[in-house]
């Protein structure tokens, strides 16, 4: 059985981009990728529009929660092979020391949670960002964790 690539996707609030990426990696990874997400300053809840777009796209939302990256710096945390920051704020912060010293890469996306307007206008922004993340996740899975910096 092939090894599983563990990926930690980081953002500041862990309510939108990192959660979308977590679900996409888990669903598109064919059982060879296991993603987790966390935030440097988690909001404590997954953005309702994240939940809506994930359900619309057929992803399971079971067990999704906004959590601190500190959980993944503990000695009993899963060993990460790759840490991806998806927002510029998190990329610029001093991260904890991750067990196993995983590779790190930054792939920034606009923050859909910052969108304003009607529900439908904000949901359209979430759909757009979801599509951007999906394209990068597909590329990541295609090239593999060793070439994540090329994504």
Secondary structure, 3 states (H helix, E strand, C coil): CCCCEEEEEEECCCCCHHHHHHHHHHHHCCCCEEEEEEECCCCCCCCHHHHHHHHHCCCCCCCCCCCEHHHHHCCCCCCCCEEEECCHHHHHCCCCCCCCCCEEEECCCCCHHHCCCCHHHHHHHHHHHHHHHHHHHHHHHHHCHHHHHHC
